[in-house]
Amino acid sequence: MNAQTKVSAKGQVVIPKDVRDRLHWAPGTPLDVIEKAGSVTLKARERHNPFARTTTAELDAIPDWPGQPQALDRISRLSNDDIGFILDQQERDAGD
């Protein structure tokens, strides 16, 4: 589908809502601007997948958790930053 838009005085371009919806581009979606042969292409940046494929050997290499078991619903609420903090703290405690 082709759509039309204009460049504003500030250099801004509005991407029509139906196009954003089809591409699943929410507000704040980072886009790469690719200039080629007098035209511009917008492409959503590849998102890092925190759940990338892992081999069984990599899983086997993860050390056992030395602490008390935790409930899955509690663990699932942790952010990546929270997990990083916990792991860093565990390394600091192991070094003492």
Secondary structure as UniProt FT lines:
FT   TURN            9..10
FT   HELIX           17..23
FT   TURN            27..28
FT   STRAND          31..36
FT   TURN            37..38
FT   STRAND          39..44
FT   TURN            50..51
FT   HELIX           56..60
FT   HELIX           72..76
FT   HELIX           80..95
//
